[in-house]
Amino acid sequence: MIARLWRGRAADAATADAYVRHFTGTVAAELKGLAGHRGAWLLRREVDGGAELIALTLWESRQSIEAFTGPDISKSVVEPEARAVLQAFDDFASHYEVAYTSK
């Protein structure tokens, strides 16, 4: 299993809330329909008056990630609705092999 991590920053709580609504209402719904997608988490922490957001998604394989990203899985996927509310975001995503999990 592969974990994909991406980070964005919102200027304030209101824009962070808007991104959370976008992620839960649009992105998560799209991901659920992709073969090989194994789950999604959105992490949030308040930092310097703004908010840092980390999207962590789990995937069965590199090929399943490509169904979401296209052939270059290192490039981030940031839809116009997200760009409109985020102050900054990474242009890349990091990928890690899941070495251990517990439930």
DSSP file (Angstrom, degrees, kcal/mol; ACC not computed):
  #  RESIDUE AA STRUCTURE BP1 BP2  ACC     N-H-->O    O-->H-N    N-H-->O    O-->H-N    TCO  KAPPA ALPHA  PHI   PSI    X-CA   Y-CA   Z-CA
    1    1 A M              0   0    0      0, 0.0    97,-2.7     0, 0.0     2,-0.4   0.000 360.0 360.0 360.0 147.2    0.0    0.0    0.0
    2    2 A I  E     -AB  59  97A   0     57,-2.9    57,-2.6    95,-0.2     2,-0.5  -0.958 360.0-149.4-120.8 132.8    1.2    3.5   -0.8
    3    3 A A  E     -AB  58  96A   0     93,-3.3    93,-2.4    -2,-0.4     2,-0.5  -0.871  10.8-159.2 -98.9 132.7    0.5    6.7    1.2
    4    4 A R  E     -AB  57  95A   0     53,-3.1    53,-2.5    -2,-0.5     2,-0.4  -0.957   8.9-168.4-112.9 126.1    0.3    9.9   -0.7
    5    5 A L  E     +AB  56  94A   0     89,-2.9    89,-2.5    -2,-0.5     2,-0.3  -0.944  10.3 170.6-120.5 138.5    0.8   13.2    1.2
    6    6 A W  E     -A   55   0A   0     49,-1.8    49,-2.5    -2,-0.4     2,-0.4  -0.987  16.0-149.0-142.9 147.8    0.1   16.7    0.1
    7    7 A R  E     +A   54   0A   0     85,-0.4    83,-2.8    -2,-0.3     2,-0.3  -0.959  15.3 172.6-128.2 138.6    0.1   20.0    1.9
    8    8 A G  E     -AC  53  89A   0     45,-2.7    45,-3.0    -2,-0.4     2,-0.4  -0.909  18.3-142.0-132.8 163.6   -1.8   23.3    1.6
    9    9 A R  E     -AC  52  88A   0     79,-3.3    78,-2.3    -2,-0.3    79,-1.7  -0.994   6.5-159.3-132.1 135.4   -2.1   26.5    3.6
   10   10 A A  E     -A   51   0A   0     41,-2.9    41,-2.4    -2,-0.4    76,-0.1  -0.879  19.7-135.3-111.5 145.1   -5.1   28.6    4.3
   11   11 A A  S    S-     0   0    0     74,-0.4     2,-0.3    -2,-0.4    -1,-0.1   0.782  81.4  -4.3 -70.8 -27.8   -4.8   32.3    5.4
   12   12 A D  S  > S-     0   0    0     38,-0.1     4,-2.0    39,-0.1     5,-0.2  -0.917  81.3 -86.6-156.4 177.9   -7.5   32.0    8.1
   13   13 A A  H  > S+     0   0    0     -2,-0.3     4,-2.7    36,-0.3     5,-0.2   0.867 119.3  56.1 -64.0 -37.6  -10.1   29.7    9.6
   14   14 A A  H  > S+     0   0    0      1,-0.2     4,-1.9     2,-0.2    -1,-0.2   0.915 110.7  42.7 -64.4 -43.0  -12.9   30.6    7.1
   15   15 A T  H  > S+     0   0    0      2,-0.2     4,-2.0     1,-0.2    -1,-0.2   0.843 113.0  53.7 -74.0 -31.0  -10.8   29.7    4.1
   16   16 A A  H  X S+     0   0    0     -4,-2.0     4,-2.5     2,-0.2    -2,-0.2   0.922 108.4  50.2 -64.1 -42.8   -9.6   26.5    5.9
   17   17 A D  H  X S+     0   0    0     -4,-2.7     4,-2.3     1,-0.2    -2,-0.2   0.897 108.5  53.0 -60.2 -40.4  -13.2   25.6    6.5
   18   18 A A  H  X S+     0   0    0     -4,-1.9     4,-2.1     1,-0.2    -1,-0.2   0.896 109.4  48.3 -63.6 -39.9  -14.0   26.2    2.8
   19   19 A Y  H  X S+     0   0    0     -4,-2.0     4,-3.2     2,-0.2     5,-0.2   0.915 108.6  53.6 -67.4 -40.8  -11.2   23.9    1.8
   20   20 A V  H  X S+     0   0    0     -4,-2.5     4,-2.8     1,-0.2     5,-0.3   0.923 109.4  48.9 -58.3 -43.9  -12.4   21.2    4.2
   21   21 A R  H  X S+     0   0    0     -4,-2.3     4,-2.4     2,-0.2     5,-0.3   0.908 112.5  48.2 -62.2 -41.4  -15.9   21.4    2.6
   22   22 A H  H  X>S+     0   0    0     -4,-2.1     4,-2.6     2,-0.2     5,-1.5   0.936 113.8  46.7 -63.2 -46.6  -14.3   21.1   -0.9
   23   23 A F  I  <>S+     0   0    0     -4,-3.2     5,-3.2     3,-0.2     6,-0.3   0.945 118.6  39.5 -62.6 -48.7  -12.2   18.1    0.1
   24   24 A T  I  <5S+     0   0    0     -4,-2.8    -1,-0.2    -5,-0.2    -2,-0.2   0.850 123.5  39.5 -72.5 -33.5  -15.0   16.3    1.9
   25   25 A G  I  <5S+     0   0    0     -4,-2.4    -2,-0.2    -5,-0.3    -1,-0.2   0.797 134.2  10.5 -87.2 -29.5  -17.7   17.1   -0.7
   26   26 A T  I  X5S+     0   0    0     -4,-2.6     4,-2.2    -5,-0.3    -3,-0.2   0.791 126.5  42.5-115.6 -58.2  -15.8   16.8   -3.9
   27   27 A V  I  ><S+     0   0    0     -5,-1.5     4,-2.7     1,-0.2     5,-0.2   0.951 116.2  46.4 -63.8 -52.0  -12.3   15.3   -3.6
   28   28 A A  H  ><S+     0   0    0     -5,-3.2     4,-2.1     1,-0.2    -1,-0.2   0.884 112.1  52.1 -60.1 -38.5  -13.2   12.5   -1.3
   29   29 A A  H  > S+     0   0    0     -6,-0.3     4,-0.8     1,-0.2    -1,-0.2   0.907 111.2  47.1 -64.3 -40.8  -16.3   11.6   -3.3
   30   30 A E  H >< S+     0   0    0     -4,-2.2     3,-0.8     1,-0.2     4,-0.3   0.917 110.9  51.6 -65.2 -43.3  -14.2   11.4   -6.5
   31   31 A L  H >< S+     0   0    0     -4,-2.7     3,-2.1     1,-0.2     6,-0.2   0.884 100.1  62.5 -62.7 -39.1  -11.5    9.3   -4.8
   32   32 A K  H 3< S+     0   0    0     -4,-2.1    -1,-0.2     1,-0.3    -2,-0.2   0.801 100.4  55.4 -57.3 -29.1  -14.1    6.8   -3.5
   33   33 A G  T << S+     0   0    0     -3,-0.8     2,-0.4    -4,-0.8    -1,-0.3   0.504  88.1  96.6 -83.2  -3.9  -14.9    5.9   -7.1
   34   34 A L  S X  S-     0   0    0     -3,-2.1     3,-1.7    -4,-0.3     2,-0.1  -0.737  79.1-118.4 -93.4 130.9  -11.4    5.1   -8.2
   35   35 A A  T 3  S+     0   0    0     -2,-0.4    32,-0.2     1,-0.2     3,-0.1  -0.405  99.5  24.1 -60.9 135.5  -10.2    1.5   -8.2
   36   36 A G  T 3  S+     0   0    0      1,-0.3    24,-2.5    -2,-0.1     2,-0.4   0.336  83.8 133.2  90.2  -7.5   -7.3    1.0   -5.8
   37   37 A H  E <   -D   59   0A   0     -3,-1.7    -1,-0.3    -6,-0.2    22,-0.2  -0.642  29.8-178.8 -76.3 132.6   -8.2    3.9   -3.5
   38   38 A R  E     -     0   0A   0     20,-3.1     2,-0.2     1,-0.4    21,-0.2   0.318  51.8 -46.5-119.6   6.3   -8.0    2.7    0.1
   39   39 A G  E     -D   58   0A   0     19,-0.7    19,-2.6    -8,-0.1    -1,-0.4  -0.645  44.4-130.4 144.2 161.5   -9.0    5.8    2.2
   40   40 A A  E     -D   57   0A   0     17,-0.2     2,-0.4    -2,-0.2    17,-0.2  -0.999  12.5-174.7-145.3 142.6   -8.4    9.5    2.8
   41   41 A W  E     -D   56   0A   0     15,-2.8    15,-2.8    -2,-0.3     2,-0.5  -0.984  11.0-155.8-131.6 144.3   -7.7   11.7    5.8
   42   42 A L  E     -D   55   0A   0     -2,-0.4     2,-0.3    13,-0.2    13,-0.2  -0.982  14.5-162.3-121.1 118.1   -7.5   15.5    5.9
   43   43 A L  E     -D   54   0A   0     11,-3.3    11,-2.3    -2,-0.5     2,-0.4  -0.758   7.8-173.2-100.7 145.0   -5.4   16.8    8.8
   44   44 A R  E     +D   53   0A   0     -2,-0.3     2,-0.3     9,-0.2     9,-0.2  -1.000   9.6 171.8-141.8 137.3   -5.6   20.4   10.0
   45   45 A R  E     -D   52   0A   0      7,-2.0     7,-2.9    -2,-0.4     2,-0.4  -0.994  33.4-118.5-144.2 143.4   -3.7   22.5   12.4
   46   46 A E  E     +D   51   0A   0     -2,-0.3     2,-0.4     5,-0.2     5,-0.3  -0.643  37.3 175.0 -79.8 131.0   -3.8   26.2   13.3
   47   47 A V  E >   -D   50   0A   0      3,-2.0     3,-2.7    -2,-0.4    -2,-0.0  -0.974  60.7 -22.9-142.7 122.2   -0.5   27.9   12.6
   48   48 A D  T 3  S-     0   0    0     -2,-0.4     3,-0.1     1,-0.3    -1,-0.0   0.844 125.9 -47.6  49.6  44.2    0.3   31.6   12.8
   49   49 A G  T 3  S+     0   0    0      1,-0.3    -1,-0.3   -37,-0.0   -36,-0.3   0.335 131.7  71.8  82.1  -8.5   -3.3   32.7   12.4
   50   50 A G  E <  S- D   0  47A   0     -3,-2.7    -3,-2.0   -38,-0.1     2,-0.4  -0.325  80.3-107.5-116.5-158.6   -3.8   30.5    9.4
   51   51 A A  E     -AD  10  46A   0    -41,-2.4   -41,-2.9    -5,-0.3     2,-0.5  -1.000  10.1-147.0-142.1 139.6   -4.2   26.7    9.0
   52   52 A E  E     -AD   9  45A   0     -7,-2.9    -7,-2.0    -2,-0.4     2,-0.4  -0.889  19.5-164.3-100.9 135.7   -2.0   24.0    7.5
   53   53 A L  E     -AD   8  44A   0    -45,-3.0   -45,-2.7    -2,-0.5     2,-0.5  -0.979   6.0-169.0-123.9 131.4   -3.9   21.2    5.8
   54   54 A I  E     -AD   7  43A   0    -11,-2.3   -11,-3.3    -2,-0.4     2,-0.6  -0.980   7.9-155.9-122.5 122.7   -2.4   17.8    5.0
   55   55 A A  E     -AD   6  42A   0    -49,-2.5   -49,-1.8    -2,-0.5     2,-0.5  -0.859  11.2-172.9 -95.7 125.8   -4.2   15.4    2.7
   56   56 A L  E     +AD   5  41A   0    -15,-2.8   -15,-2.8    -2,-0.6     2,-0.4  -0.980   6.7 177.2-120.2 119.2   -3.2   11.8    3.2
   57   57 A T  E     -AD   4  40A   0    -53,-2.5   -53,-3.1    -2,-0.5     2,-0.4  -0.924  18.7-141.2-122.1 150.0   -4.6    9.2    0.8
   58   58 A L  E     -AD   3  39A   0    -19,-2.6   -20,-3.1    -2,-0.4   -19,-0.7  -0.895  19.4-174.7-113.7 141.3   -4.0    5.5    0.7
   59   59 A W  E     -AD   2  37A   0    -57,-2.6   -57,-2.9    -2,-0.4   -22,-0.2  -0.960  31.5-136.5-137.3 148.9   -3.6    3.6   -2.6
   60   60 A E  S    S-     0   0    0    -24,-2.5     2,-0.3    -2,-0.3    -1,-0.1   0.849  84.7 -15.1 -70.2 -36.7   -3.2    0.0   -3.6
   61   61 A S     >  -     0   0    0    -25,-0.2     4,-1.5   -59,-0.1    -1,-0.2  -0.959  68.7 -94.9-160.0 169.6   -0.5    0.7   -6.2
   62   62 A R  H  > S+     0   0    0     -2,-0.3     4,-2.1     1,-0.2    -1,-0.1   0.885 121.9  57.7 -60.3 -39.4    1.2    3.3   -8.3
   63   63 A Q  H  > S+     0   0    0      1,-0.2     4,-0.9     2,-0.2    -1,-0.2   0.869 103.4  51.9 -62.2 -36.6   -1.2    2.5  -11.1
   64   64 A S  H  4 S+     0   0    0      1,-0.2     4,-0.5     2,-0.2     3,-0.3   0.861 108.2  51.4 -69.8 -33.1   -4.1    3.3   -8.9
   65   65 A I  H >X S+     0   0    0     -4,-1.5     4,-2.4     1,-0.2     3,-1.7   0.893 102.6  60.8 -66.2 -39.0   -2.6    6.7   -8.1
   66   66 A E  H 3X S+     0   0    0     -4,-2.1     4,-2.3     1,-0.3    -1,-0.2   0.784  92.7  65.1 -60.1 -27.8   -2.1    7.4  -11.8
   67   67 A A  H 3< S+     0   0    0     -4,-0.9    -1,-0.3    -3,-0.3    -2,-0.2   0.791 113.3  34.1 -64.3 -26.0   -5.9    7.1  -12.3
   68   68 A F  H <4 S+     0   0    0     -3,-1.7    -2,-0.2    -4,-0.5    -1,-0.2   0.833 133.2  25.2 -92.1 -41.2   -6.2   10.2  -10.1
   69   69 A T  H  < S-     0   0    0     -4,-2.4     3,-0.3     1,-0.3    -3,-0.2   0.710  98.0-123.0-100.8 -23.6   -3.0   12.1  -11.1
   70   70 A G     <  -     0   0    0     -4,-2.3    -1,-0.3    -5,-0.3    -2,-0.1  -0.570  61.7 -38.9  93.7-172.8   -2.1   11.0  -14.6
   71   71 A P  S    S+     0   0    0      0, 0.0     2,-1.0     0, 0.0    -1,-0.2   0.766 128.0  64.7 -65.2 -28.2    1.3    9.5  -15.4
   72   72 A D    >   -     0   0    0     -3,-0.3     3,-1.3     1,-0.2     0, 0.0  -0.772  61.3-179.7 -98.0  94.3    3.4   11.8  -13.1
   73   73 A I  T 3  S+     0   0    0     -2,-1.0    -1,-0.2     1,-0.3    20,-0.1   0.639  73.5  70.1 -71.6 -12.1    2.2   10.9   -9.6
   74   74 A S  T 3  S+     0   0    0     18,-0.1    19,-2.3    -3,-0.1    -1,-0.3   0.726  79.9  91.6 -76.9 -19.8    4.6   13.4   -8.0
   75   75 A K  B <  S-E   92   0B   0     -3,-1.3    17,-0.3    17,-0.2     2,-0.1  -0.536  80.3-121.5 -76.5 139.1    2.5   16.4   -9.3
   76   76 A S        -     0   0    0     15,-2.0     2,-0.6    -2,-0.2    17,-0.1  -0.417  11.8-137.5 -76.0 156.1   -0.2   17.7   -7.1
   77   77 A V        +     0   0    0     -2,-0.1     2,-0.5    15,-0.1    15,-0.0  -0.946  30.8 168.4-114.8 106.5   -3.8   17.8   -8.2
   78   78 A V        -     0   0    0     -2,-0.6    -2,-0.0    13,-0.1    11,-0.0  -0.935  21.8-148.7-127.3 107.4   -5.3   21.1   -7.1
   79   79 A E    >>  -     0   0    0     -2,-0.5     4,-2.4     1,-0.1     3,-0.9  -0.288  29.6-105.3 -72.8 158.1   -8.7   22.0   -8.5
   80   80 A P  H 3> S+     0   0    0      0, 0.0     4,-1.9     0, 0.0     5,-0.1   0.837 120.4  57.8 -53.4 -36.4   -9.7   25.6   -9.2
   81   81 A E  H 3> S+     0   0    0      1,-0.2     4,-0.6     2,-0.2   -59,-0.1   0.874 109.8  44.3 -63.6 -36.2  -12.1   25.5   -6.1
   82   82 A A  H X> S+     0   0    0     -3,-0.9     4,-1.8     1,-0.2     3,-1.0   0.907 110.4  53.8 -73.0 -43.0   -9.1   24.6   -3.9
   83   83 A R  H 3< S+     0   0    0     -4,-2.4    -2,-0.2     1,-0.3    -1,-0.2   0.845 103.2  59.7 -59.0 -33.4   -6.8   27.2   -5.5
   84   84 A A  H 3< S+     0   0    0     -4,-1.9    -1,-0.3    -5,-0.2    -2,-0.2   0.768 115.5  31.3 -68.3 -26.2   -9.4   29.9   -4.8
   85   85 A V  H << S+     0   0    0     -3,-1.0   -74,-0.4    -4,-0.6     2,-0.4   0.589 100.2  87.7-111.1 -12.3   -9.3   29.3   -1.1
   86   86 A L     <  -     0   0    0     -4,-1.8   -76,-0.3     1,-0.1     3,-0.1  -0.727  57.0-156.4 -93.3 137.7   -5.8   28.3   -0.4
   87   87 A Q  S    S-     0   0    0    -78,-2.3     2,-0.3    -2,-0.4   -77,-0.2   0.850  80.4 -11.7 -73.6 -36.9   -3.1   30.8    0.3
   88   88 A A  E     -C    9   0A   0    -79,-1.7   -79,-3.3     2,-0.0     2,-0.3  -0.976  64.6-178.2-158.6 159.1   -0.3   28.4   -0.8
   89   89 A F  E     -C    8   0A   0     -2,-0.3   -81,-0.2   -81,-0.3     2,-0.2  -0.981  35.1 -94.1-160.6 156.0    0.1   24.7   -1.6
   90   90 A D        -     0   0    0    -83,-2.8    -2,-0.0    -2,-0.3   -81,-0.0  -0.503  20.2-147.9 -72.5 140.0    2.7   22.3   -2.6
   91   91 A D  S    S+     0   0    0     -2,-0.2   -15,-2.0   -16,-0.1     2,-0.3   0.426  82.3  49.8 -83.8   0.1    3.1   21.6   -6.3
   92   92 A F  B    S-E   75   0B   0    -17,-0.3   -85,-0.4   -85,-0.1     2,-0.4  -0.877  70.2-141.4-134.4 163.3    4.1   18.1   -5.5
   93   93 A A        -     0   0    0    -19,-2.3     2,-0.3    -2,-0.3   -87,-0.2  -0.952  17.6-135.3-123.2 148.7    3.0   15.1   -3.4
   94   94 A S  E     -B    5   0A   0    -89,-2.5   -89,-2.9    -2,-0.4     2,-0.4  -0.797  15.8-153.2-103.1 147.7    5.2   12.7   -1.5
   95   95 A H  E     -B    4   0A   0     -2,-0.3     2,-0.4   -91,-0.2   -91,-0.2  -0.965  12.1-178.7-126.2 138.5    4.7    9.0   -1.5
   96   96 A Y  E     -B    3   0A   0    -93,-2.4   -93,-3.3    -2,-0.4     2,-0.4  -0.993  29.7-121.0-135.2 139.4    5.6    6.4    1.1
   97   97 A E  E     -B    2   0A   0     -2,-0.4     2,-0.8   -95,-0.2   -95,-0.2  -0.649  36.4-118.7 -71.9 134.0    5.3    2.7    1.2
   98   98 A V        +     0   0    0    -97,-2.7     3,-0.1    -2,-0.4    -1,-0.1  -0.687  35.2 178.9 -77.8 112.8    3.1    1.8    4.2
   99   99 A A        +     0   0    0     -2,-0.8     2,-0.3     1,-0.3    -1,-0.2   0.706  65.0   6.8 -89.2 -22.5    5.5   -0.3    6.4
  100  100 A Y        +     0   0    0      2,-0.0     2,-0.3     0, 0.0    -1,-0.3  -0.977  59.0 179.2-159.9 144.1    3.0   -0.9    9.2
  101  101 A T        -     0   0    0     -2,-0.3     2,-0.3    -3,-0.1    -3,-0.0  -0.988   5.8-167.4-144.0 151.7   -0.6   -0.3   10.1
  102  102 A S              0   0    0     -2,-0.3    -2,-0.0     1,-0.1     0, 0.0  -0.985 360.0 360.0-137.8 150.2   -2.7   -1.1   13.1
  103  103 A K              0   0    0     -2,-0.3    -1,-0.1     0, 0.0     0, 0.0   0.355 360.0 360.0-123.8 360.0   -6.5   -1.0   13.6
